[in-house]
Amino acid sequence: MSLSFSSTSVKPIHLSSNAHRITQGVPKSFDSGVGGSLCRRFRGLKLWILERLNFEPMKESKRSTSHFKNNLEAGLSNEKGSLSDGVFITFIFPTDKVSSMESPSLLQTASSSPPMDDSRAPSLSIVVIGATGELARSKIFPALFALFYSGFLPENVGIFGYSRKNITDEDLRSIIASTLTCRVDHQQNCEDKMDAFLGRTYYINGGYDNKHGISLLNARMEEIEGRSKANRIFYLSVPQEALLDVASCLASGAQTQKGWNRIIIEKPFGFDALSSHRLTQSLLLKFEEKQMYRIDHLLGRNLIENLTVLRFANLVFQPLWSRTYIDNIQVILSEDLTVHPGRYFSGYGIIRDIVHSHVLQTIALLAMEPPISLDGEDIRNEKVKVLRSIRKLQPSDVILGQYKGSSRQKVDVSLNGLAPTYFAAALYIDNARWDGVPFLVKTGLGLLKHQMEIRIQFRQVPGNVYHDRIGHNTNSATNELILRDVPDEAIMVRVNNKVPGLGLQLDSSELNLLYKDKYNMEVPDSYEHLLLDVIDGDNHLFMRSDELAAAWTILTPIMNEMDKGNISPELYELGGRGPVGAYYLWAKHGVRWVED
């Protein structure tokens, strides 16, 4: 075996296991055979050689030095290949001392490629498939930058954009830069942080053959990651029809062997029970369940995350959370005229887009039993039990609507024939905790106002001695817990109290925790929250395959009735309160609908 350090004139020195003295200027301390093994003497020789060549063996932060040391140690002190009689190792080193400025670097000697700085090799690589699309530009990249600024991403993170457009790294960085902003509480060194983030962003043109494109992506990632361990996240911001092809190519051609791999999948998760089942089975052939994160940005709202905190961290609510005290629960999500569905929504309707994921997941978090821990799997175990307990929906308990649009109103008028833009329903959970309690859902587009809230209405006080003081409208005196996200995030409790002054008059008032008054901070975007959960491996807000199937089981009968023409959407005016049928539905189930 021979190690060559320079092309200058050299003199060979041959060492054998019988040799007791090394000449050619080697210190005599290496010659001492008293109480020392031959291997120990060779280690001393190694350090002397490094000194002569101006290496600094104790500084292992530089890859070249560390690589040299490891190779030399493997040659000199390998336990399986220890020196024995008759085995010769030849060391060749220059007769004239070469200064460190003149010596070629070790990496340059071994390879013509430039040295890789380990400090810049990413420990986490995030790939955005569909990097030039609207979702990536407006939501995903800004969310990643916000996490980067706040220190939730490693400084050496690698951000990779992948799409079919023929652009460069700099082109992608320019596109991203136009969408990045710093929040009110993120102003210090904002420009420097942006430059650092953009400097770690790279682009890959995948072309129209994903198999070839993904191989290019993997090669670029390996080039940037070097030899260091790096985990990978793939965000599939692609149309539904391209999902399986991209996922299959990623599974076979871009998963790292030096860390974990996770994929993020956007809605919709299939079009019905059958297509969703086929999609799930195809994905499970390529990925494990724990690798898949089905994302719904509405579930990243602070209101949703706060549901389990309110329920399980406050003793005041725990004994009340059942059919014994709760009369009904209302889940409301309405969008005003500023939000309209566009082409994406027109293909799937509000049932597939919002009800299937957001609404049913909200009900599951509201109604589930306490999990044994906050582990994502424990929470998802309880959610799926609720979804499987929801009674089969009857057509008479569902109201569908579609807004009436015109070109003058600047909204999309290309809605597919029966694609509903409004959904109202009464759901029942057949278990011991919730038997007989209606969960009323109202969600629609083009309504009077933008509103997201959950209202828990409690039963009347049995034998209320103040009945005569309340008046004829006893419903106005109903206790409520109101969890509001839009327009202003708040937690409110409606209670009855005495009006100050002489006499005895009762009034219904709200105890109000308004977040903007209590917390002087800007609420992070929901994509930030969910992306951070993916990085941390927290999957409790992401639908598992069995949750997905259970949700389709609830909604498929209604969709079948729609296909048969047995249920037709009721038309309603843009900017109105929605279909009139929803008010009759509420009255049928004995619930007072509260508009404000």
Helices and strands as residue ranges (DSSP letters): E 2-4, E 10-15, G 28-31, H 38-52, H 63-77, E 89-94, H 106-110, G 118-120, E 124-129, H 134-135, I 136-140, H 141-150, E 158-163, H 169-177, H 190-199, E 201-205, H 210-225, E 231-236, H 240-253, E 261-266, H 273-286, G 289-291, E 292-295, G 297-300, H 302-312, G 318-320, E 326-334, H 342-350, I 351-359, H 360-367, H 376-389, G 395-397, E 398-404, G 407-409, E 422-428, E 438-444, E 451-458, H 467-470, G 474-477, E 480-486, E 490-498, E 506-514, H 515-518, H 526-536, H 545-564, E 570-573, H 581-588
